[in-house]
Amino acid sequence: MKEIIDSKKIVTFVPCYEIGSRKFYNSKFYFDEMYINFQLALIEKFSSLTQYDFIIKCLKNFGFSKIIKDWIFSKRYSNILYNDGRLIDSLRKSKKAIVDYPSSAVLECEKARVPTLVLHYDELKIRDTANDSLKYVQLKKFQDINNGIEIVKNFLLEN
């Protein structure tokens, strides 16, 4: 497994784990299917952003975690490290974090004082004031995979 290079900008990505949704998302596809496709597309994009090292922080023993781990190891990315350890350990090394679904990881990112992008899909209703008390977290709604990738690229370009 590759080691993180301290001289690069390190970003932690926290993908959500499967929900086991039996309902169609947006009447087009299953929620879990949409999310795993989005996560793999993001990881593929990360691999082209060689000015960064990415820590992909997954939960142990979840179906999505195994899929993502197998994907990363099969692709042998030079700037991506799979991690299923403690989130705080990844955050301590990171300049930024990306969370693809509002979860308790957001609170850990805030406590670690790491600038964090939290993505949420269009159908998830979040109160406008939800972000008011968070200093390091910004919530962004994405419409589809390409739009989500564009939002992530813009976040990474911010100082």
Secondary structure, DSSP 8 states (H G I E B T S, - for coil): -----TTSEEEEEE--------SEETTTEEHHHHHHHHHHHHHHHHHH-TTEEEEEE--TT-HHHHHHHHHHHHHT-SSEEEE-S-HHHHHHH-SEEEESS-STHHHHHHHTT--EEEEEETTS---GGGGTT-SSEEEEEESSHHHHHHHHHHHHH--
